[in-house]
């Protein structure tokens, strides 16, 4: 029960920056689909997890 989780916690600032980047990209790239934005967010979050 007292085991430490080795995953690094994402700070609110890091998460906000990723969401803002996706939002800005979605607004500026009219060919962008929701699925593509979600893939980008997933990729960015996985990079932070390493």
Short mmCIF file of the C-alpha atoms (twelve columns), coordinates in Angstrom:
data_MODEL
# 
_entry.id   MODEL 
# 
loop_
_atom_site.group_PDB 
_atom_site.id 
_atom_site.type_symbol 
_atom_site.label_atom_id 
_atom_site.label_alt_id 
_atom_site.label_comp_id 
_atom_site.label_asym_id 
_atom_site.label_seq_id 
_atom_site.Cartn_x 
_atom_site.Cartn_y 
_atom_site.Cartn_z 
_atom_site.pdbx_PDB_model_num 
ATOM 1  C CA . UNK A 1  0.000   0.000  0.000   1 
ATOM 2  C CA . UNK A 2  2.824   2.418  0.681   1 
ATOM 3  C CA . UNK A 3  4.373   1.892  -2.756  1 
ATOM 4  C CA . UNK A 4  5.454   4.965  -4.658  1 
ATOM 5  C CA . UNK A 5  4.101   5.455  -8.111  1 
ATOM 6  C CA . UNK A 6  7.020   5.974  -10.505 1 
ATOM 7  C CA . UNK A 7  4.918   8.051  -12.887 1 
ATOM 8  C CA . UNK A 8  5.741   11.737 -12.846 1 
ATOM 9  C CA . UNK A 9  2.724   13.857 -12.032 1 
ATOM 10 C CA . UNK A 10 1.704   16.421 -14.598 1 
ATOM 11 C CA . UNK A 11 1.563   19.938 -13.243 1 
ATOM 12 C CA . UNK A 12 -1.473  22.094 -13.949 1 
ATOM 13 C CA . UNK A 13 0.729   24.460 -15.965 1 
ATOM 14 C CA . UNK A 14 2.049   21.671 -18.192 1 
ATOM 15 C CA . UNK A 15 -1.440  20.319 -18.822 1 
ATOM 16 C CA . UNK A 16 -2.802  23.806 -19.519 1 
ATOM 17 C CA . UNK A 17 -0.006  24.475 -22.006 1 
ATOM 18 C CA . UNK A 18 -0.810  21.274 -23.900 1 
ATOM 19 C CA . UNK A 19 -4.528  22.072 -24.021 1 
ATOM 20 C CA . UNK A 20 -3.841  25.664 -25.117 1 
ATOM 21 C CA . UNK A 21 -1.520  24.464 -27.878 1 
ATOM 22 C CA . UNK A 22 -4.195  22.078 -29.166 1 
ATOM 23 C CA . UNK A 23 -6.872  24.774 -28.954 1 
ATOM 24 C CA . UNK A 24 -4.740  27.288 -30.851 1 
ATOM 25 C CA . UNK A 25 -3.861  24.725 -33.490 1 
ATOM 26 C CA . UNK A 26 -7.520  23.735 -33.907 1 
ATOM 27 C CA . UNK A 27 -8.518  27.372 -34.421 1 
ATOM 28 C CA . UNK A 28 -5.753  28.160 -36.904 1 
ATOM 29 C CA . UNK A 29 -5.773  24.906 -38.922 1 
ATOM 30 C CA . UNK A 30 -9.256  24.586 -40.396 1 
ATOM 31 C CA . UNK A 31 -8.457  21.160 -41.870 1 
ATOM 32 C CA . UNK A 32 -7.703  19.769 -38.402 1 
ATOM 33 C CA . UNK A 33 -10.146 17.159 -37.118 1 
ATOM 34 C CA . UNK A 34 -11.005 16.413 -33.494 1 
ATOM 35 C CA . UNK A 35 -9.349  13.018 -33.864 1 
ATOM 36 C CA . UNK A 36 -6.114  14.645 -35.039 1 
ATOM 37 C CA . UNK A 37 -6.190  17.083 -32.126 1 
ATOM 38 C CA . UNK A 38 -6.723  14.236 -29.672 1 
ATOM 39 C CA . UNK A 39 -3.775  12.345 -31.186 1 
ATOM 40 C CA . UNK A 40 -1.595  15.442 -30.794 1 
ATOM 41 C CA . UNK A 41 -2.656  15.864 -27.168 1 
ATOM 42 C CA . UNK A 42 -2.009  12.179 -26.459 1 
ATOM 43 C CA . UNK A 43 1.441   12.433 -28.057 1 
ATOM 44 C CA . UNK A 44 2.334   15.555 -26.040 1 
ATOM 45 C CA . UNK A 45 1.154   13.984 -22.790 1 
ATOM 46 C CA . UNK A 46 3.165   10.826 -23.433 1 
ATOM 47 C CA . UNK A 47 6.297   12.935 -24.062 1 
ATOM 48 C CA . UNK A 48 5.867   14.542 -20.631 1 
ATOM 49 C CA . UNK A 49 5.346   11.163 -18.967 1 
ATOM 50 C CA . UNK A 50 8.828   9.920  -19.959 1 
# 
